[in-house]
Amino acid sequence: MSKLSERLAHAVEGRYEILDELGRGGMSMVFKARDVRHDRTVAVKVLLPELAASVGAQRFLREIEIAAGLVHPHILPLYDSGEAEGLLYHVTPCVEGETLRDRLKKERYLSIEEAVRITAEVADALDFAHAQDVIHRDIKPENVLLSRRHALITDFGIARAITLGGGERLTETGMAVGTPAYMSPEQARGEAVLDGRSDIYSLACLTYEMLAGEAPLAGRSPQITMARRQSESPTSLSLLRETVPEALDAVVLKALARLPADRYPTASQYGDAVQQGAGVGSGVYSSVSTPGLVTPAAGTSQTTTVRAPVTGKLSFWQELKRRKVYNVGVVYTAASIGIVSFLANMKEIYGHAAWFRWLPLVLLAGLPVSLFLAWTFEISRDGVRRTGTFSVAAQREKRWPLVSRRALVAVLTIGALYVAFEIVRRVLLSPS
């Protein structure tokens, strides 16, 4: 057992018997335990000691108490919480099943029907919590349990307790509250006051990932991801996966709007719109109308119309560009010239080689083969396995200059190596 598990076992001795470690994250660890009094299996989640010291026991327990009042079919209930020997913990049922993250690791893409069902259930739970003025702040696949074909949200109150309790101390240590890949732009900016629309954005990230196989605007680092969220728009789902209805695509993109005012006002409206966009009970729409909030002052409701984006096939030359055929041709040609030049110098130094005259023909024959492979297998970051189609969003084309620069660097590198070799050969190796 780890030091933390031993410390926890000693702290809750007589109430819970720690059996095994179920998982760990950046803020907490989860243990399987036996509730001694009720003789049942439970899950005990304990905050890491350094984080618990920043949060404070009173604030943690107060936020957990608020979360404990959320009784909903799609919210994991809370059995107990407490502080013992400096450790802050809370106890929930140990449900059978897996997290959404576990599911996505095994099956990168979920069916549209399952993705819509999970989204609708989580949206229903969030709408209930938001009505109680409780914002989750950390909706992500790890916090969605899948048990008997139904979704359960976990960790209500944890992120808020850490935010309010840690304050500036967490910022100074560089610890972000939330998960960058699923944070709303306003949460990534560190805004203190968030409402339910921040959770709606995070849920839309989950919907997007279940359908596209990756979170929207994901970068190589958390900083890049958060920066992209402030300035870029996500790639259209219907262009990444052609079986996604354009109406559903439009709904998800609306929920991923950078400004909260441009998203759905409530989680229930988003959940309903996702089902309508997928054609559940209403067919597939070219536009989706969803009711707005009823304002007490006006006493009227507003209707927001989301139009599906215009899509189309790329031309042959655009396909060449997207599949990096140009890049492969440039790099292959540059490499071939470098090889021929190098061996030509070797031939000059060491004498004639009969095989040399065949080398250019072999390299020339390899060029169409390389271009064919580039076209067929889509030498790109995602490839056919991700898209399942040759349609690609226009946003993907913005990455072409970056790839072109890499090809240019490769050409310049080969040229520099050749020049360096020539200098060495002529200065040091030439006969005096």
Backbone hydrogen bonds in HBPLUS format (Angstrom, degrees):
<---DONOR---> <-ACCEPTOR-->    atom                        ^
c    i                          cat <-CA-CA->   ^        H-A-AA   ^      H-
h    n   atom  resd res      DA  || num        DHA   H-A  angle D-A-AA Bond
n    s   type  num  typ     dist DA aas  dist angle  dist       angle   num
A0006-GLU N   A0002-SER O   2.96 MM   4  6.22 158.4  2.01 151.7 157.8     1
A0007-ARG N   A0003-LYS O   2.91 MM   4  6.09 155.1  1.97 145.2 152.6     2
A0008-LEU N   A0004-LEU O   2.82 MM   4  6.02 156.7  1.88 148.6 155.2     3
A0009-ALA N   A0005-SER O   2.81 MM   4  5.94 160.6  1.85 146.9 152.6     4
A0010-HIS N   A0006-GLU O   3.08 MM   4  6.24 152.8  2.16 142.6 149.0     5
A0011-ALA N   A0007-ARG O   2.98 MM   4  6.17 149.5  2.07 141.1 150.0     6
A0012-VAL N   A0008-LEU O   2.97 MM   4  6.19 154.5  2.04 159.1 163.1     7
A0015-ARG N   A0012-VAL O   2.95 MM   3  5.58 161.3  1.98 139.2 144.7     8
A0016-TYR N   A0012-VAL O   3.00 MM   4  5.65 169.7  2.01 156.6 159.0     9
A0036-VAL N   A0015-ARG O   3.00 MM  21  5.44 153.4  2.07 140.2 145.8    10
A0017-GLU N   A0034-ARG O   2.97 MM  17  5.02 158.1  2.02 137.2 144.1    11
A0034-ARG N   A0017-GLU O   2.89 MM  17  5.02 147.6  1.99 129.3 139.5    12
A0019-LEU N   A0032-LYS O   2.72 MM  13  5.44 161.3  1.76 150.9 154.5    13
A0020-ASP N   A0032-LYS O   3.19 MM  12  5.09 157.7  2.25 133.1 136.6    14
A0032-LYS N   A0020-ASP O   2.66 MM  12  5.09 155.5  1.71 151.0 159.1    15
A0022-LEU N   A0030-VAL O   2.76 MM   8  5.38 158.6  1.81 138.9 145.1    16
A0023-GLY N   A0030-VAL O   3.34 MM   7  5.26 152.0  2.42 138.7 135.4    17
A0030-VAL N   A0023-GLY O   2.81 MM   7  5.26 171.7  1.82 154.2 153.4    18
A0025-GLY N   A0028-SER O   2.85 MM   3  5.47 162.2  1.89 171.0 167.6    19
A0048-LEU N   A0027-MET O   3.01 MM  21  5.82 164.4  2.04 139.3 138.5    20
A0029-MET N   A0046-VAL O   2.99 MM  17  5.52 153.2  2.06 150.2 158.1    21
A0046-VAL N   A0029-MET O   2.90 MM  17  5.52 160.4  1.94 162.6 167.3    22
A0031-PHE N   A0044-VAL O   2.80 MM  13  5.14 159.6  1.84 141.6 148.6    23
A0044-VAL N   A0031-PHE O   2.79 MM  13  5.14 167.1  1.81 155.2 158.6    24
A0033-ALA N   A0042-VAL O   2.93 MM   9  5.32 166.2  1.95 153.0 151.6    25
A0042-VAL N   A0033-ALA O   2.85 MM   9  5.32 167.8  1.86 145.8 149.9    26
A0035-ASP N   A0040-ARG O   2.68 MM   5  5.20 170.8  1.69 169.4 167.5    27
A0039-ASP N   A0035-ASP O   2.66 MM   4  5.23 120.6  2.00 148.0 161.4    28
A0043-ALA N   A0092-THR O   2.84 MM  49  5.31 170.1  1.85 157.9 158.2    29
A0092-THR N   A0043-ALA O   2.97 MM  49  5.31 162.3  2.00 153.2 158.7    30
A0045-LYS N   A0090-HIS O   2.99 MM  45  5.58 166.9  2.00 171.4 169.3    31
A0090-HIS N   A0045-LYS O   2.99 MM  45  5.58 146.8  2.11 148.9 159.4    32
A0047-LEU N   A0088-LEU O   2.96 MM  41  5.71 158.1  2.00 162.3 169.5    33
A0051-LEU N   A0048-LEU O   2.93 MM   3  5.38 126.1  2.22 113.1 127.3    34
A0052-ALA N   A0048-LEU O   2.88 MM   4  6.10 159.2  1.92 157.3 164.1    35
A0053-ALA N   A0049-PRO O   3.03 MM   4  6.23 148.7  2.14 148.1 154.8    36
A0054-SER N   A0051-LEU O   3.05 MM   3  5.23 126.7  2.34 100.2 113.7    37
A0055-VAL N   A0051-LEU O   3.01 MM   4  6.29 155.6  2.07 154.5 161.7    38
A0056-GLY N   A0052-ALA O   3.10 MM   4  6.07 174.6  2.11 152.8 153.8    39
A0060-PHE N   A0056-GLY O   3.17 MM   4  6.25 164.1  2.19 151.5 156.5    40
A0061-LEU N   A0057-ALA O   2.93 MM   4  6.05 172.6  1.93 158.9 160.8    41
A0062-ARG N   A0058-GLN O   2.95 MM   4  6.09 146.9  2.06 143.6 153.2    42
A0063-GLU N   A0059-ARG O   2.99 MM   4  6.20 163.7  2.02 153.9 157.0    43
A0064-ILE N   A0060-PHE O   2.94 MM   4  6.15 159.1  1.98 151.8 158.3    44
A0065-GLU N   A0061-LEU O   2.93 MM   4  5.99 145.5  2.05 135.7 144.8    45
A0066-ILE N   A0062-ARG O   3.11 MM   4  6.44 149.8  2.20 143.1 150.4    46
A0067-ALA N   A0063-GLU O   3.02 MM   4  6.33 161.3  2.05 148.3 153.2    47
A0068-ALA N   A0064-ILE O   2.82 MM   4  6.04 139.5  1.99 142.3 154.1    48
A0069-GLY N   A0066-ILE O   3.09 MM   3  5.50 149.3  2.19 106.9 115.8    49
A0070-LEU N   A0067-ALA O   3.05 MM   3  5.52 166.2  2.07 116.0 119.6    50
A0075-ILE N   A0072-HIS O   3.15 MM   3  5.30 163.1  2.18 119.8 117.3    51
A0153-ILE N   A0074-HIS O   2.90 MM  79  6.22 159.8  1.94 134.3 136.8    52
A0076-LEU N   A0153-ILE O   2.90 MM  77  5.78 168.6  1.92 150.4 154.3    53
A0079-TYR N   A0091-VAL O   2.76 MM  12  5.37 152.0  1.84 147.6 154.6    54
A0080-ASP N   A0091-VAL O   3.35 MM  11  4.92 159.2  2.40 125.6 128.5    55
A0091-VAL N   A0080-ASP O   2.66 MM  11  4.92 166.4  1.68 145.6 145.0    56
A0082-GLY N   A0089-TYR O   3.02 MM   7  5.67 156.9  2.08 152.8 150.5    57
A0089-TYR N   A0082-GLY O   3.08 MM   7  5.67 167.6  2.09 161.2 163.0    58
A0084-ALA N   A0087-LEU O   2.98 MM   3  5.26 154.9  2.04 144.0 151.2    59
A0087-LEU N   A0084-ALA O   2.96 MM   3  5.26 164.2  1.99 115.0 120.1    60
A0098-GLU N   A0146-LEU O   3.19 MM  48  5.43 154.7  2.26 142.0 146.6    61
A0146-LEU N   A0098-GLU O   2.68 MM  48  5.43 167.4  1.69 167.8 171.4    62
A0103-ARG N   A0099-THR O   3.08 MM   4  6.45 156.2  2.14 148.0 154.6    63
A0100-LEU N   A0144-VAL O   2.78 MM  44  5.61 146.4  1.89 166.7 171.7    64
A0104-LEU N   A0100-LEU O   2.91 MM   4  6.16 157.2  1.96 149.7 155.4    65
A0105-LYS N   A0101-ARG O   2.96 MM   4  6.20 140.3  2.12 146.4 157.1    66
A0106-LYS N   A0102-ASP O   3.22 MM   4  6.50 147.5  2.33 142.5 150.0    67
A0107-GLU N   A0103-ARG O   2.80 MM   4  5.97 155.1  1.86 151.7 160.0    68
A0110-LEU N   A0210-MET O   2.97 MM 100  5.42 173.4  1.98 156.0 157.8    69
A0115-ALA N   A0111-SER O   2.93 MM   4  6.15 167.7  1.94 159.0 162.8    70
A0116-VAL N   A0112-ILE O   2.94 MM   4  6.03 158.2  1.98 148.5 154.3    71
A0117-ARG N   A0113-GLU O   2.98 MM   4  6.18 156.9  2.03 144.5 151.1    72
A0118-ILE N   A0114-GLU O   2.93 MM   4  6.13 169.6  1.94 156.8 158.6    73
A0119-THR N   A0115-ALA O   3.00 MM   4  6.08 161.8  2.03 143.8 149.5    74
A0120-ALA N   A0116-VAL O   2.88 MM   4  6.05 161.1  1.91 150.8 155.8    75
A0121-GLU N   A0117-ARG O   3.00 MM   4  6.22 157.8  2.05 150.7 156.3    76
A0122-VAL N   A0118-ILE O   2.97 MM   4  6.16 165.8  1.99 155.2 159.0    77
A0123-ALA N   A0119-THR O   2.84 MM   4  5.94 158.2  1.89 148.9 156.0    78
A0124-ASP N   A0120-ALA O   2.97 MM   4  6.11 150.7  2.06 140.5 147.9    79
A0125-ALA N   A0121-GLU O   3.11 MM   4  6.40 156.2  2.17 144.6 150.2    80
A0126-LEU N   A0122-VAL O   2.88 MM   4  6.14 160.9  1.91 153.4 159.0    81
A0127-ASP N   A0123-ALA O   2.87 MM   4  6.01 157.7  1.92 148.4 154.5    82
A0128-PHE N   A0124-ASP O   3.15 MM   4  6.38 153.1  2.23 141.6 148.1    83
A0129-ALA N   A0125-ALA O   3.02 MM   4  6.32 160.1  2.06 149.1 154.5    84
A0130-HIS N   A0126-LEU O   2.75 MM   4  5.94 165.2  1.77 158.1 162.2    85
A0131-ALA N   A0127-ASP O   3.08 MM   4  6.20 145.2  2.20 138.6 147.1    86
A0132-GLN N   A0129-ALA O   2.89 MM   3  5.15 141.9  2.04 103.7 115.6    87
A0134-VAL N   A0129-ALA O   3.01 MM   5  5.21 160.6  2.05 137.6 138.1    88
A0133-ASP N   A0130-HIS O   2.91 MM   3  4.80 156.4  1.96 108.4 110.4    89
A0143-ASN N   A0140-LYS O   2.93 MM   3  5.45 147.8  2.04 117.0 126.3    90
A0144-VAL N   A0141-PRO O   3.27 MM   3  5.31 163.6  2.30 110.2 110.0    91
A0154-THR N   A0143-ASN O   2.95 MM  11  5.14 157.7  2.00 147.1 147.5    92
A0145-LEU N   A0152-LEU O   2.75 MM   7  4.95 164.5  1.78 155.4 154.3    93
A0152-LEU N   A0145-LEU O   2.79 MM   7  4.95 144.8  1.92 143.2 150.9    94
A0147-SER N   A0150-HIS O   2.85 MM   3  5.34 158.6  1.90 160.7 160.7    95
A0150-HIS N   A0147-SER O   3.08 MM   3  5.34 149.7  2.18 106.2 115.4    96
A0158-ILE N   A0155-ASP O   3.41 MM   3  5.57 159.1  2.46 115.3 121.2    97
A0161-ALA N   A0157-GLY O   3.02 MM   4  6.03 156.7  2.08 142.0 148.6    98
A0162-ILE N   A0158-ILE O   3.00 MM   4  6.28 157.6  2.05 152.8 158.9    99
A0163-THR N   A0159-ALA O   2.87 MM   4  6.07 158.2  1.92 148.4 154.8   100
A0164-LEU N   A0160-ARG O   2.89 MM   4  6.03 177.4  1.89 158.6 158.9   101
A0165-GLY N   A0161-ALA O   2.79 MM   4  5.61 150.5  1.88 138.8 148.7   102
A0166-GLY N   A0162-ILE O   2.74 MM   4  5.37 155.0  1.80 135.5 143.6   103
A0167-GLY N   A0163-THR O   3.19 MM   4  5.87 159.5  2.23 134.6 140.9   104
A0169-ARG N   A0166-GLY O   3.13 MM   3  5.63 129.9  2.39 146.9 140.6   105
A0172-GLU N   A0168-GLU O   2.89 MM   4  6.12 157.7  1.94 154.7 160.3   106
A0173-THR N   A0169-ARG O   3.21 MM   4  6.40 143.4  2.35 136.8 145.2   107
A0175-MET N   A0170-LEU O   3.03 MM   5  5.33 146.9  2.14 160.4 156.3   108
A0174-GLY N   A0171-THR O   3.04 MM   3  5.06 153.2  2.12 100.6 109.0   109
A0182-TYR N   A0179-THR O   2.85 MM   3  5.61 161.8  1.88 130.9 136.9   110
A0183-MET N   A0179-THR O   3.01 MM   4  5.89 111.7  2.50 144.9 157.4   111
A0183-MET N   A0180-PRO O   3.39 MM   3  5.04 160.1  2.43  97.0 102.6   112
A0187-GLN N   A0184-SER O   3.09 MM   3  5.18 120.9  2.46  99.5 114.3   113
A0188-ALA N   A0184-SER O   2.91 MM   4  6.19 157.3  1.96 157.4 164.4   114
A0189-ARG N   A0185-PRO O   3.03 MM   4  6.25 135.9  2.23 138.7 150.1   115
A0191-GLU N   A0186-GLU O   3.18 MM   5  5.81 162.8  2.21 169.2 164.8   116
A0190-GLY N   A0187-GLN O   2.98 MM   3  5.13 152.9  2.05 102.7 111.5   117
A0198-SER N   A0195-ASP O   3.04 MM   3  5.93 160.2  2.08 126.2 131.0   118
A0199-ASP N   A0196-GLY O   3.09 MM   3  5.28 118.5  2.49 100.7 114.3   119
A0200-ILE N   A0196-GLY O   3.04 MM   4  6.39 148.2  2.15 144.4 154.3   120
A0201-TYR N   A0197-ARG O   3.08 MM   4  6.26 150.9  2.17 137.4 143.4   121
A0202-SER N   A0198-SER O   3.16 MM   4  6.51 159.3  2.21 145.4 150.5   122
A0203-LEU N   A0199-ASP O   2.83 MM   4  6.12 156.7  1.88 151.0 157.6   123
A0204-ALA N   A0200-ILE O   2.89 MM   4  6.11 152.1  1.97 145.6 153.5   124
A0205-CYS N   A0201-TYR O   2.99 MM   4  6.37 141.1  2.15 143.8 154.6   125
A0205-CYS N   A0202-SER O   3.11 MM   3  5.04 122.5  2.45  91.1 105.8   126
A0206-LEU N   A0202-SER O   3.17 MM   4  6.60 145.9  2.30 141.6 150.1   127
A0206-LEU N   A0203-LEU O   3.01 MM   3  5.02 117.8  2.41  94.5 109.8   128
A0207-THR N   A0203-LEU O   2.94 MM   4  6.34 158.6  1.98 152.6 158.1   129
A0208-TYR N   A0204-ALA O   2.88 MM   4  6.04 163.3  1.91 148.1 152.7   130
A0209-GLU N   A0205-CYS O   2.95 MM   4  6.15 159.7  1.99 146.0 151.3   131
A0210-MET N   A0206-LEU O   2.91 MM   4  6.14 159.6  1.96 154.8 160.1   132
A0211-LEU N   A0207-THR O   3.17 MM   4  6.38 142.3  2.32 143.8 153.2   133
A0211-LEU N   A0208-TYR O   3.19 MM   3  5.29 128.3  2.47  96.4 109.5   134
A0212-ALA N   A0208-TYR O   2.72 MM   4  5.79 161.6  1.75 158.6 164.7   135
A0213-GLY N   A0209-GLU O   2.81 MM   4  4.91 145.0  1.93 131.4 136.6   136
A0225-THR N   A0221-SER O   3.03 MM   4  6.33 162.2  2.07 156.8 162.0   137
A0226-MET N   A0222-PRO O   2.97 MM   4  6.19 167.9  1.99 153.5 155.8   138
A0227-ALA N   A0223-GLN O   2.97 MM   4  6.11 151.2  2.06 142.7 151.1   139
A0228-ARG N   A0224-ILE O   2.93 MM   4  6.11 158.7  1.98 151.0 156.1   140
A0229-ARG N   A0225-THR O   3.08 MM   4  6.34 148.7  2.18 146.2 154.8   141
A0230-GLN N   A0227-ALA O   3.12 MM   3  5.39 141.0  2.28 102.1 112.7   142
A0231-SER N   A0228-ARG O   3.16 MM   3  5.41 149.2  2.26 105.4 114.0   143
A0232-GLU N   A0228-ARG O   2.82 MM   4  5.38 162.9  1.85 160.0 160.2   144
A0239-LEU N   A0236-SER O   3.19 MM   3  5.49 149.2  2.29 103.6 112.6   145
A0240-LEU N   A0237-LEU O   3.00 MM   3  5.06 134.5  2.21  98.8 112.0   146
A0241-ARG N   A0237-LEU O   2.84 MM   4  5.99 150.3  1.93 158.1 166.2   147
A0244-VAL N   A0241-ARG O   3.02 MM   3  5.90 171.2  2.03 130.8 133.4   148
A0249-ASP N   A0245-PRO O   2.98 MM   4  6.29 157.9  2.03 151.2 158.2   149
A0250-ALA N   A0246-GLU O   2.93 MM   4  6.16 155.2  1.99 145.6 151.1   150
A0251-VAL N   A0247-ALA O   3.11 MM   4  6.39 150.7  2.20 143.2 150.6   151
A0252-VAL N   A0248-LEU O   3.06 MM   4  6.36 166.5  2.08 156.7 158.7   152
A0253-LEU N   A0249-ASP O   3.00 MM   4  6.21 164.7  2.02 153.7 158.3   153
A0254-LYS N   A0250-ALA O   3.00 MM   4  6.12 146.9  2.11 141.2 149.8   154
A0255-ALA N   A0251-VAL O   3.12 MM   4  6.44 155.1  2.18 147.6 153.8   155
A0256-LEU N   A0252-VAL O   3.05 MM   4  6.32 124.9  2.37 137.8 152.9   156
A0257-ALA N   A0254-LYS O   3.18 MM   3  5.30 155.0  2.25 112.6 112.2   157
A0262-ASP N   A0259-LEU O   2.97 MM   3  5.48 152.1  2.05 115.1 123.4   158
A0263-ARG N   A0260-PRO O   3.08 MM   3  5.36 164.3  2.11 111.6 116.5   159
A0270-TYR N   A0266-THR O   3.27 MM   4  6.64 153.7  2.34 142.6 149.6   160
A0271-GLY N   A0267-ALA O   2.87 MM   4  6.16 163.3  1.90 153.2 157.7   161
A0272-ASP N   A0268-SER O   2.87 MM   4  6.08 159.7  1.92 149.1 154.3   162
A0273-ALA N   A0269-GLN O   2.90 MM   4  6.01 158.3  1.94 144.6 151.0   163
A0274-VAL N   A0270-TYR O   2.90 MM   4  6.11 154.5  1.96 153.3 159.6   164
A0275-GLN N   A0271-GLY O   3.24 MM   4  6.48 158.4  2.28 143.6 148.5   165
A0276-GLN N   A0272-ASP O   2.95 MM   4  6.24 157.5  2.00 149.6 156.4   166
A0277-GLY N   A0273-ALA O   2.74 MM   4  5.87 159.7  1.78 149.1 155.4   167
A0278-ALA N   A0274-VAL O   3.01 MM   4  6.18 140.6  2.17 140.4 150.0   168
A0280-VAL N   A0275-GLN O   2.83 MM   5  5.20 163.4  1.86 163.4 157.7   169
A0279-GLY N   A0276-GLN O   2.94 MM   3  4.99 152.1  2.02 102.1 111.1   170
A0308-ALA N   A0286-SER O   3.42 MM  22  6.04 158.9  2.46 164.0 161.1   171
A0288-VAL N   A0306-VAL O   3.18 MM  18  5.35 159.1  2.23 141.6 146.5   172
A0306-VAL N   A0288-VAL O   3.07 MM  18  5.35 164.2  2.10 146.7 151.5   173
A0290-THR N   A0304-THR O   3.31 MM  14  5.73 158.9  2.36 146.3 151.4   174
A0304-THR N   A0290-THR O   3.25 MM  14  5.73 166.4  2.27 161.6 160.4   175
A0292-GLY N   A0302-GLN O   2.40 MM  10  4.60 131.0  1.63 169.9 166.3   176
A0299-GLY N   A0295-THR O   2.61 MM   4  5.44 158.8  1.66 164.3 172.2   177
A0319-GLU N   A0315-SER O   2.84 MM   4  6.12 148.6  1.94 147.5 156.8   178
A0320-LEU N   A0316-PHE O   2.96 MM   4  6.31 151.2  2.04 144.8 152.6   179
A0321-LYS N   A0317-TRP O   3.08 MM   4  6.30 154.6  2.14 140.0 146.4   180
A0322-ARG N   A0318-GLN O   2.81 MM   4  6.05 160.5  1.84 149.6 155.1   181
A0323-ARG N   A0319-GLU O   2.90 MM   4  5.96 162.1  1.93 152.2 156.4   182
A0325-VAL N   A0320-LEU O   3.08 MM   5  5.33 148.1  2.19 164.0 165.3   183
A0324-LYS N   A0321-LYS O   3.23 MM   3  5.35 158.8  2.28 106.6 110.2   184
A0328-VAL N   A0324-LYS O   3.01 MM   4  6.28 163.5  2.04 150.1 154.1   185
A0329-GLY N   A0325-VAL O   2.95 MM   4  6.17 160.5  1.99 150.6 155.8   186
A0330-VAL N   A0326-TYR O   2.93 MM   4  6.23 159.8  1.97 155.8 160.8   187
A0331-VAL N   A0327-ASN O   2.93 MM   4  6.12 176.2  1.93 160.3 161.3   188
A0332-TYR N   A0328-VAL O   2.87 MM   4  5.87 163.3  1.90 149.0 154.6   189
A0333-THR N   A0329-GLY O   2.97 MM   4  5.98 161.1  2.01 142.6 148.3   190
A0334-ALA N   A0330-VAL O   2.93 MM   4  6.11 164.4  1.96 150.7 155.3   191
A0335-ALA N   A0331-VAL O   2.87 MM   4  6.02 160.5  1.91 149.2 155.0   192
A0336-SER N   A0332-TYR O   2.86 MM   4  6.05 153.6  1.93 147.3 154.9   193
A0337-ILE N   A0333-THR O   2.93 MM   4  6.19 160.2  1.96 152.4 157.1   194
A0338-GLY N   A0334-ALA O   2.99 MM   4  6.21 158.9  2.04 146.9 153.0   195
A0339-ILE N   A0335-ALA O   2.92 MM   4  6.17 156.2  1.98 147.6 153.8   196
A0340-VAL N   A0336-SER O   2.90 MM   4  6.12 168.9  1.92 154.9 157.6   197
A0341-SER N   A0337-ILE O   2.87 MM   4  5.98 163.2  1.90 150.2 155.4   198
A0342-PHE N   A0338-GLY O   2.95 MM   4  6.04 160.3  1.99 145.5 151.1   199
A0343-LEU N   A0339-ILE O   2.95 MM   4  6.17 169.6  1.96 154.2 156.9   200
A0344-ALA N   A0340-VAL O   2.81 MM   4  5.91 140.5  1.97 142.5 154.1   201
A0345-ASN N   A0341-SER O   3.14 MM   4  6.39 151.0  2.23 145.1 151.0   202
A0346-MET N   A0342-PHE O   3.10 MM   4  6.45 152.1  2.18 143.2 151.5   203
A0347-LYS N   A0343-LEU O   2.80 MM   4  6.00 150.7  1.88 142.8 150.8   204
A0348-GLU N   A0344-ALA O   3.00 MM   4  6.25 148.6  2.10 140.5 148.6   205
A0349-ILE N   A0345-ASN O   3.02 MM   4  6.27 147.3  2.13 144.5 152.9   206
A0350-TYR N   A0346-MET O   2.82 MM   4  5.92 174.3  1.82 157.7 159.6   207
A0351-GLY N   A0347-LYS O   2.80 MM   4  5.08 126.3  2.09 133.8 140.6   208
A0356-PHE N   A0353-ALA O   3.08 MM   3  5.57 153.1  2.16 112.0 119.8   209
A0358-TRP N   A0355-TRP O   3.11 MM   3  5.56 146.6  2.22 109.6 119.1   210
A0359-LEU N   A0356-PHE O   3.03 MM   3  5.23 142.7  2.17 103.2 114.2   211
A0362-VAL N   A0358-TRP O   3.05 MM   4  6.35 154.4  2.11 153.7 161.5   212
A0363-LEU N   A0359-LEU O   2.95 MM   4  6.22 166.4  1.97 162.7 165.8   213
A0364-LEU N   A0360-PRO O   2.83 MM   4  5.94 154.9  1.89 144.7 152.4   214
A0365-ALA N   A0361-LEU O   2.88 MM   4  6.05 151.5  1.97 143.3 150.7   215
A0366-GLY N   A0362-VAL O   3.03 MM   4  6.29 137.4  2.22 139.5 151.1   216
A0366-GLY N   A0363-LEU O   3.12 MM   3  5.03 125.2  2.44  90.6 105.1   217
A0367-LEU N   A0364-LEU O   3.26 MM   3  5.40 145.2  2.39  99.5 108.8   218
A0370-SER N   A0366-GLY O   2.95 MM   4  6.19 157.7  2.00 152.1 157.5   219
A0371-LEU N   A0367-LEU O   2.99 MM   4  6.29 161.5  2.02 155.5 160.8   220
A0372-PHE N   A0368-PRO O   2.84 MM   4  5.96 154.9  1.91 144.6 151.5   221
A0373-LEU N   A0369-VAL O   2.96 MM   4  6.23 159.5  2.00 149.7 155.0   222
A0374-ALA N   A0370-SER O   2.91 MM   4  6.14 154.6  1.98 147.1 154.5   223
A0375-TRP N   A0371-LEU O   2.99 MM   4  6.23 155.5  2.05 146.4 152.4   224
A0376-THR N   A0372-PHE O   2.86 MM   4  6.05 163.1  1.89 152.2 157.4   225
A0377-PHE N   A0373-LEU O   2.90 MM   4  5.81 170.8  1.91 150.9 154.0   226
A0378-GLU N   A0374-ALA O   3.06 MM   4  5.40 118.9  2.45 130.7 139.5   227
A0380-SER N   A0378-GLU O   2.73 MM   2  5.62 110.6  2.21 118.7 101.4   228
A0386-ARG N   A0383-GLY O   3.15 MM   3  5.71 136.1  2.35 109.7 119.6   229
A0387-THR N   A0383-GLY O   3.22 MM   4  6.54 171.3  2.23 158.5 158.7   230
A0388-GLY N   A0384-VAL O   2.73 MM   4  5.10 148.0  1.83 135.5 146.7   231
A0396-ARG N   A0393-ALA O   3.08 MM   3  5.63 143.2  2.22 110.9 119.6   232
A0397-GLU N   A0394-ALA O   2.97 MM   3  5.37 135.1  2.18 105.9 117.8   233
A0398-LYS N   A0395-GLN O   3.11 MM   3  5.48 150.1  2.21 106.2 114.7   234
A0399-ARG N   A0396-ARG O   3.05 MM   3  5.74 162.0  2.08 116.2 121.8   235
A0400-TRP N   A0397-GLU O   3.03 MM   3  5.45 164.7  2.05 113.1 118.0   236
A0403-VAL N   A0399-ARG O   3.19 MM   4  6.57 157.7  2.24 151.3 157.5   237
A0403-VAL N   A0400-TRP O   3.00 MM   3  5.08 111.1  2.49 100.0 116.4   238
A0404-SER N   A0400-TRP O   2.79 MM   4  6.04 157.6  1.84 160.1 167.7   239
A0405-ARG N   A0401-PRO O   2.89 MM   4  6.11 154.7  1.95 147.0 153.0   240
A0406-ARG N   A0402-LEU O   3.10 MM   4  6.43 150.0  2.20 142.3 150.3   241
A0407-ALA N   A0403-VAL O   2.98 MM   4  6.33 153.8  2.05 148.0 155.0   242
A0408-LEU N   A0404-SER O   2.86 MM   4  6.15 157.5  1.91 150.9 157.5   243
A0409-VAL N   A0405-ARG O   2.87 MM   4  6.12 154.0  1.93 146.7 153.7   244
A0410-ALA N   A0406-ARG O   2.98 MM   4  6.28 152.6  2.06 144.7 151.9   245
A0411-VAL N   A0407-ALA O   2.99 MM   4  6.34 157.0  2.04 150.9 156.5   246
A0412-LEU N   A0408-LEU O   2.89 MM   4  6.14 168.8  1.90 155.9 158.7   247
A0413-THR N   A0409-VAL O   2.84 MM   4  5.97 150.7  1.93 146.2 154.6   248
A0414-ILE N   A0410-ALA O   3.05 MM   4  6.30 161.2  2.08 148.9 153.0   249
A0415-GLY N   A0411-VAL O   2.93 MM   4  6.21 160.8  1.97 151.2 157.2   250
A0416-ALA N   A0412-LEU O   2.83 MM   4  6.01 155.7  1.88 146.4 153.0   251
A0417-LEU N   A0413-THR O   2.93 MM   4  6.17 157.2  1.98 149.5 155.4   252
A0418-TYR N   A0414-ILE O   2.97 MM   4  6.21 154.1  2.04 146.9 154.1   253
A0419-VAL N   A0415-GLY O   2.94 MM   4  6.21 163.2  1.97 152.6 156.6   254
A0420-ALA N   A0416-ALA O   2.91 MM   4  6.09 162.4  1.94 148.4 153.6   255
A0421-PHE N   A0417-LEU O   2.92 MM   4  6.12 154.6  1.99 144.0 151.0   256
A0422-GLU N   A0418-TYR O   2.92 MM   4  6.21 158.2  1.97 151.2 157.0   257
A0423-ILE N   A0419-VAL O   2.96 MM   4  6.24 158.3  2.01 152.4 157.8   258
A0424-VAL N   A0420-ALA O   3.01 MM   4  6.25 165.5  2.03 150.3 154.0   259
A0425-ARG N   A0421-PHE O   2.78 MM   4  5.98 160.1  1.82 152.6 158.9   260
A0426-ARG N   A0422-GLU O   2.89 MM   4  5.98 168.5  1.90 152.3 155.2   261
A0427-VAL N   A0423-ILE O   2.94 MM   4  5.90 157.8  1.99 148.9 155.3   262
A0428-LEU N   A0424-VAL O   2.86 MM   4  5.42 153.6  1.93 136.9 145.8   263
A0429-LEU N   A0425-ARG O   3.04 MM   4  4.71 130.0  2.30 108.3 122.5   264
A0430-SER N   A0425-ARG O   2.93 MM   5  6.19 109.4  2.44 152.0 170.8   265
